[in-house]
Amino acid sequence: MFFGLNGAQLPLIAVVFVLALQIMENPQFVKSRSLGSLLSAVLKPSLVLFAVLFSAASVANASAEEAVARKPNVIVILADDMGYGDLGCQGTVEDVRTPHIDTLAEHGVRFTQAYVTAPQCGPSRAALLSGRYQNRFGFESNEWAYNPGMPRSVSLISERLKEQGDYATGYIGKWGITSKRHSYPPKRGFDESYWVQDGNIYFPDTPSKYNTQMHRGMEPIELDTYSTDAFGREAIDFIERHEDEPFFLLISYITPHEPMEAKESDLERFAHIEDPLRRTTLAMIACMDDNVGNMLELLKEKGLEEDTLIFFLSDNGGYPGNGSLNTPYRGTKSQMLEGGIHVPFLMQWKGQLPEGKVYEEVVSSLDIVPTTLAVAGVEAQPEWQLDGVNLLPYIVGRADGVPHETLFWRYKAWSKKPEQDGWAIRKGEWMLVRNGWAKAAPALYHLADDPEQREDLSRTQPERYDDMLKLWSRWDQGNAVPGSITK
């Protein structure tokens, strides 16, 4: 279409237009000519005008088709051990400063009931990347990242996108799902990668007991600057290289995971914070926020804001050792209480998602894969056994109901001591949870009235307790024995 006119109408319109001009300039034009000469006089300039209009229409149609044909970019920004309260937009603590990340909530959607699938980074990331509960393939805790690691038989979002052939894929930051070379990022569908297995590194010269070897692709390299800045730099480079094609980019910051190391310039911004641990945490988060801000500014400069869907979340809750705050929730990383699994979660897609929306229904990190596949035009197949849903119809009000009536958790400790195993089920406003590391008996909470999980209602709600326990047990029957799927 070109100003509402299609190609079939253009020749007739051109003839009428030229004839009208001739008559206005010379009223005797029609009277002085026969029909044949009249058509001849009008047709020649009409053909010239038609050619101009047709050319313009073709260009306009081509541009429109190109705009429609371009698939959106998808960026996932993942923090490490960030507490629910550690973003300014959450509004639960006063000392944190994240103005750039906060704009994702301002111009997009903030989710108040968002969960990850585990209170620890390895299994949580395995689920995020696959769109499946990690328990389906026996990835229970961080130790399973070393043996057997992420099974090759479980496809990642990067591999799903590469099967379509039109997405550039990039991974930056902490990998955390396997130490096996056959499942390094380049072997799992990522065209480009700048990564480290365990994280746990900020300054290049910091000694560590963990695997802090940086890689570009399959090749070991040396970290050349503060890692948060390095990850931000690599993200900008990736976007600049792929701005003319659809891309999927996952930026997995180590922040604010241990070791607690911040740049002096960032610490100075929080000199008024008396607690040295919290001051360091805030400085580390501020550095991550600066790098996210640089990336967002680049997307704006390149005109890519309306072509890019952005997710932000943490892989699990914070814990006292890194100074993060899960306010207002109780519990920490490695625990099945809200503080270990209830995380900050933001989405932005300018021009497509409502701005400043607060979404209060339950969502999960499992939903990132189905949502990404949907915007990429990939139809999820039943045999993929995805456990998440496409969030977009729910956010914009085109879908009835809620994304999840029920969510499940199982977290078996590497110690192989059953008394330390944790599990949980959330159904509607109710959660039944066994907080394994605390060696506590299962407790039933009504989260709408008791978000801090202080009052156990097991004795006053015995039927609900039994029904939810049966529902969880039925779900658990479909899970694998930890570590049993090796390929």
C-alpha positions in Angstrom: 0.0 0.0 0.0 1.1 3.5 -0.7 -1.0 6.2 1.0 -3.9 3.8 0.8 -3.6 3.1 -2.9 -2.8 -0.4 -4.3 -1.0 -1.2 -7.5 -4.2 -2.1 -9.5 -5.7 1.4 -9.0 -2.7 3.4 -10.0 -3.0 3.4 -13.9 -6.6 4.7 -13.9 -5.8 7.3 -11.2 -2.8 8.5 -13.2 -4.9 9.0 -16.3 -7.7 10.8 -14.5 -5.1 13.0 -12.7 -3.4 14.1 -15.9 -6.7 14.7 -17.7 -7.9 16.9 -14.9 -4.7 19.0 -15.1 -5.1 19.4 -18.8 -8.7 20.6 -18.5 -7.8 23.1 -15.7 -5.0 24.6 -17.7 -7.0 24.7 -21.0 -10.8 24.4 -21.0 -10.8 24.1 -24.8 -8.6 21.0 -24.5 -11.5 18.5 -24.6 -13.5 20.4 -27.2 -10.7 20.6 -29.7 -9.8 16.9 -29.8 -11.2 13.7 -31.0 -11.4 10.7 -28.6 -8.3 9.1 -30.1 -6.1 12.2 -29.9 -7.4 12.9 -26.4 -6.4 9.5 -25.1 -3.0 9.8 -26.8 -2.4 13.3 -25.3 -3.3 12.0 -21.8 -1.8 8.5 -21.9 1.8 9.5 -22.5 2.3 11.8 -19.4 0.0 9.4 -17.4 2.4 6.6 -18.1 5.3 8.7 -16.8 3.4 9.6 -13.6 2.3 6.0 -13.2 5.9 4.8 -13.3 6.8 7.3 -10.6 3.9 6.3 -8.4 4.5 2.6 -9.0 8.1 2.9 -8.1 7.3 4.8 -4.9 4.6 2.2 -4.1 7.1 -0.6 -4.6 9.6 1.0 -2.3 6.9 1.7 0.3 5.6 -1.9 0.1 9.1 -3.3 0.3 9.9 -1.2 3.4 6.6 -2.2 5.0 7.2 -5.9 4.3 10.7 -5.6 5.6 9.5 -4.0 8.8 6.9 -6.8 9.3 9.3 -9.5 8.3 11.9 -8.5 10.9 11.7 -10.7 13.9 12.3 -9.0 17.3 15.5 -9.2 19.2 15.4 -10.8 22.7 17.8 -9.8 25.5 17.8 -11.6 28.8 19.7 -9.9 31.7 20.4 -12.2 34.6 21.7 -11.1 38.0 23.3 -13.5 40.4 22.1 -13.8 44.0 20.2 -10.5 43.8 17.5 -10.1 46.5 13.9 -9.2 45.7 14.4 -5.8 47.3 17.7 -4.9 45.5 16.1 -2.8 42.7 14.9 0.7 43.2 11.6 0.0 41.3 10.7 -2.7 43.8 10.2 0.0 46.4 11.0 -2.2 49.4 14.3 -0.8 50.5 15.6 2.8 50.4 19.4 2.5 49.9 19.6 0.9 46.5 20.2 2.9 43.3 19.3 1.3 40.0 18.0 4.1 37.8 18.7 2.4 34.4 17.3 -1.0 35.3 14.3 0.8 36.8 13.4 2.2 33.4 12.5 -1.3 32.3 9.7 -1.2 34.8 8.8 2.4 33.9 8.5 1.6 30.2 7.4 -2.0 30.6 6.1 -4.5 33.1 7.1 -5.3 36.7 6.0 -8.7 38.0 5.3 -8.9 41.7 4.8 -12.7 41.9 7.7 -14.0 39.9 9.6 -17.2 40.7 12.6 -19.2 39.7 12.6 -23.0 39.9 15.4 -23.4 42.4 17.0 -21.4 45.3 20.5 -22.0 43.7 22.1 -20.8 40.5 22.9 -24.0 38.6 19.5 -25.7 38.6 17.8 -22.3 38.2 19.8 -21.5 35.1 19.2 -25.0 33.7 15.5 -24.4 33.8 15.7 -20.9 32.4 17.7 -22.0 29.4 15.6 -25.1 28.7 12.1 -23.9 29.6 11.6 -27.1 31.6 11.7 -27.9 35.3 15.3 -29.0 35.9 14.0 -31.9 38.0 12.7 -33.5 34.8 16.3 -34.2 33.8 17.8 -34.7 37.3 19.6 -31.4 37.7 19.1 -30.7 41.4 21.8 -28.5 42.8 25.1 -26.8 41.7 27.1 -29.9 42.1 25.3 -31.6 39.3 26.8 -29.0 37.0 30.1 -30.8 37.3 28.8 -34.4 37.1 27.0 -35.1 34.9 26.4 -31.5 33.8 23.6 -30.3 31.6 22.4 -33.3 29.5 22.9 -32.9 25.7 19.5 -34.4 25.2 17.8 -31.4 26.7 17.7 -28.6 24.1 18.4 -25.0 25.1 16.6 -21.9 23.8 19.7 -21.0 21.7 19.4 -24.4 19.9 15.7 -23.9 19.3 16.4 -20.6 17.7 19.3 -21.8 15.6 17.0 -24.5 14.2 15.1 -21.7 12.5 18.3 -20.3 11.0 17.6 -16.6 11.2 18.8 -15.6 14.7 22.3 -14.6 15.8 22.8 -15.9 19.3 25.2 -14.7 22.0 26.0 -15.6 25.6 28.0 -13.3 28.0 29.0 -14.0 31.6 28.5 -16.8 34.0 27.6 -20.2 32.4 27.1 -22.3 35.5 25.2 -25.3 34.0 28.1 -27.6 33.1 31.9 -27.9 33.2 31.9 -30.4 30.3 33.5 -29.2 27.1 30.8 -30.8 25.0 28.3 -28.4 26.6 30.2 -25.2 26.5 28.2 -22.3 25.0 29.6 -22.7 21.5 28.4 -26.3 21.6 24.9 -25.4 22.7 23.7 -23.1 20.0 25.5 -19.8 20.8 27.3 -18.3 17.8 29.3 -16.0 20.0 30.2 -16.2 23.7 32.4 -14.5 26.3 32.0 -16.6 29.4 33.2 -18.1 32.7 31.9 -21.4 34.2 31.6 -20.6 37.9 31.5 -16.8 38.0 33.2 -15.8 41.3 35.6 -13.3 39.6 35.5 -9.5 39.4 39.1 -8.3 39.3 41.5 -10.2 37.0 44.1 -10.9 39.8 41.7 -12.2 42.4 42.7 -15.8 43.4 39.8 -18.3 43.7 39.2 -21.9 44.4 36.5 -21.9 41.7 36.8 -22.2 37.9 37.3 -18.6 37.0 38.9 -19.1 33.6 37.4 -16.7 31.1 36.7 -18.0 27.5 35.9 -16.5 24.2 34.1 -19.2 22.4 36.1 -22.4 23.2 39.4 -20.6 23.7 40.7 -19.6 27.2 41.5 -15.9 27.5 42.6 -13.5 30.2 40.1 -11.2 31.9 41.3 -7.7 31.1 39.1 -5.5 33.4 36.5 -5.6 36.1 34.2 -8.4 34.9 30.9 -6.5 35.1 32.4 -3.8 32.8 33.8 -6.5 30.5 30.4 -8.1 30.2 28.8 -4.8 29.5 31.4 -4.0 26.8 30.9 -7.4 25.2 27.1 -6.9 25.1 27.5 -3.6 23.3 29.9 -5.1 20.8 27.5 -7.9 20.1 24.6 -5.6 19.5 26.6 -3.4 17.1 27.7 -6.4 15.1 24.1 -7.7 14.8 22.0 -4.6 14.7 20.7 -5.5 11.1 19.5 -9.0 12.0 17.4 -10.5 14.7 19.5 -11.6 17.7 19.1 -13.4 21.0 21.5 -12.3 23.7 21.8 -13.6 27.3 23.9 -11.4 29.6 24.6 -13.3 32.8 26.2 -10.9 35.3 28.0 -12.3 38.3 26.7 -9.4 40.4 26.2 -9.3 43.3 27.5 -12.9 44.0 30.6 -13.3 46.1 33.5 -12.4 46.2 32.4 -9.0 47.4 34.6 -6.8 45.3 33.6 -3.3 44.0 35.5 -0.6 42.2 36.7 2.2 44.4 34.8 4.7 42.2 31.6 2.9 42.8 32.2 2.5 46.6 32.6 6.3 46.8 29.0 6.7 45.5 27.8 4.9 48.7 30.2 6.4 51.3 27.2 7.3 53.4 26.3 3.6 54.0 27.8 2.5 57.3 27.7 -1.2 56.8 30.7 -2.1 54.7 29.1 -5.3 53.3 25.9 -3.5 52.2 28.0 -0.6 50.8 30.0 -3.1 48.6 26.8 -4.8 47.5 25.2 -1.5 46.5 28.4 -0.4 44.6 28.5 -3.7 42.7 24.8 -3.4 41.7 25.3 0.2 40.7 28.1 -0.9 38.3 25.8 -3.5 36.7 23.1 -0.8 36.4 25.5 1.5 34.6 26.3 -1.2 32.1 22.7 -2.0 31.5 22.1 1.7 31.0 24.9 1.9 28.4 23.2 -1.0 26.5 19.8 0.6 26.7 21.2 3.9 25.3 22.7 2.0 22.4 19.4 0.3 21.6 17.8 3.8 21.5 20.6 5.2 19.3 20.2 2.3 16.9 16.5 2.6 16.7 16.1 -0.9 18.2 13.9 -0.2 21.2 10.7 -1.2 19.5 12.4 -4.2 18.0 13.8 -5.6 21.2 12.1 -7.6 24.0 14.1 -7.4 27.2 13.8 -9.5 30.4 15.5 -8.8 33.7 15.6 -11.2 36.6 17.8 -12.8 39.3 18.7 -16.5 39.3 17.6 -16.9 42.9 17.3 -14.8 46.1 20.0 -13.1 48.0 21.6 -14.3 51.2 23.4 -12.6 54.2 26.9 -13.4 53.0 26.5 -11.0 50.0 24.6 -8.3 51.7 21.5 -8.6 49.4 18.0 -8.0 50.8 15.0 -10.1 50.0 12.7 -7.6 51.7 9.8 -8.2 52.4 10.3 -12.0 52.3 11.7 -14.4 54.8 14.4 -16.9 53.8 17.5 -16.8 51.6 19.3 -18.4 48.8 19.4 -22.3 49.2 16.1 -22.2 51.1 12.6 -23.0 49.8 11.0 -20.0 51.5 10.0 -17.0 49.5 13.3 -15.3 50.0 15.1 -18.0 48.1 12.9 -18.3 45.0 10.7 -15.1 44.7 12.8 -12.8 42.6 12.7 -9.4 40.8 11.4 -9.8 37.2 10.9 -7.1 34.6 10.0 -7.1 30.9 10.1 -4.3 28.3 9.1 -4.2 24.7 8.4 -0.7 23.7 5.3 -0.3 21.4 4.2 -3.8 22.2 3.8 -4.1 26.0 2.0 -1.6 28.2 4.2 0.9 30.0 4.4 1.1 33.8 2.2 -2.0 34.2 2.4 -4.0 37.5 1.4 -7.6 36.9 0.3 -9.4 40.0 -0.3 -13.0 38.8 2.2 -15.8 39.3 4.8 -16.1 36.6 8.0 -18.2 36.3 11.4 -18.1 34.8 10.2 -21.1 32.9 8.1 -18.7 30.8 11.1 -17.0 29.2 11.7 -19.8 26.7 8.0 -20.1 25.4 7.7 -16.3 25.2 10.9 -16.0 23.3 9.9 -18.7 20.9 6.5 -17.1 20.3 7.9 -13.7 19.4 10.5 -15.4 17.1 7.7 -17.2 15.3 8.6 -20.6 16.5 5.7 -23.0 17.3 6.5 -25.0 20.4 6.1 -28.7 19.9 4.4 -31.0 22.4 7.4 -33.3 22.4 9.6 -30.5 23.8 7.6 -30.8 27.0 8.0 -27.1 28.0 6.7 -26.3 31.4 6.3 -22.5 30.9 3.9 -20.4 28.9 4.0 -17.4 26.5 3.4 -14.5 28.8 2.5 -11.9 26.2 -1.3 -12.7 25.8 -1.7 -12.5 29.6 0.1 -9.2 29.9 -1.9 -7.5 27.2 -5.3 -9.1 28.2 -5.8 -11.4 25.2 -5.7 -14.6 27.3 -8.2 -15.6 30.0 -7.2 -17.0 33.3 -3.6 -16.8 34.7 -0.3 -18.1 33.4 0.1 -20.6 36.2 -2.5 -22.1 38.6 0.3 -24.1 40.2 4.1 -24.1 40.5 6.3 -26.8 41.9 9.8 -27.1 43.4 12.1 -29.9 44.4 15.6 -29.3 45.7 17.7 -32.3 46.7 20.8 -31.4 48.6 24.2 -32.8 47.3 24.8 -34.1 50.8 22.3 -36.9 50.0 20.8 -36.5 53.4 17.0 -36.7 53.0 16.3 -34.5 56.0 17.9 -31.7 54.1 15.9 -32.1 50.9 13.4 -29.2 50.2 10.3 -29.0 48.2 7.3 -26.7 47.7 4.1 -26.2 45.8 2.2 -22.9 45.2 -1.4 -23.2 44.2 -3.2 -19.9 43.9 -2.6 -17.9 47.1 -1.4 -20.9 49.1 2.1 -22.4 49.5 3.0 -25.7 51.1 6.7 -25.9 51.7 9.3 -28.0 53.3 12.3 -25.8 53.9 14.9 -28.6 53.7 18.1 -26.8 54.8 16.3 -25.7 57.9 15.2 -29.3 58.5 11.7 -28.1 59.1 8.4 -30.0 58.8 6.2 -29.0 55.9 4.3 -25.8 56.5 1.2 -24.3 54.9 1.0 -20.5 54.3 -1.6 -18.2 52.9 0.6 -15.8 51.0 -2.0 -13.2 50.3 -2.3 -12.5 54.1 1.1 -13.8 55.2 3.8 -13.0 52.6 6.5 -13.3 55.2 5.4 -16.9 55.9 5.1 -16.5 59.7 1.9 -18.5 60.4 1.8 -22.2 59.6 -1.9 -23.1 58.9 -1.3 -26.8 58.5 -3.4 -27.7 61.5 -6.3 -25.5 60.7 -6.4 -26.4 57.0 -5.7 -30.2 57.0 -7.7 -31.0 53.8 -5.9 -28.3 51.9 -2.6 -29.6 53.2 -3.4 -33.1 52.1 -4.7 -32.0 48.7 -1.6 -30.0 47.9 0.8 -32.7 49.2 -0.9 -35.2 46.9 -0.7 -32.8 44.0 3.0 -32.2 44.6 3.6 -36.0 44.9 1.9 -36.6 41.6 4.1 -34.0 39.9 7.2 -35.5 41.5 6.5 -38.8 39.9 7.4 -37.3 36.5 10.9 -36.2 37.7 14.2 -38.0 37.2 16.5 -39.4 39.8 19.2 -36.7 40.4 22.2 -37.2 38.1 20.6 -40.1 36.3 20.4 -38.5 32.8 24.0 -38.2 31.6 23.6 -37.6 27.9 
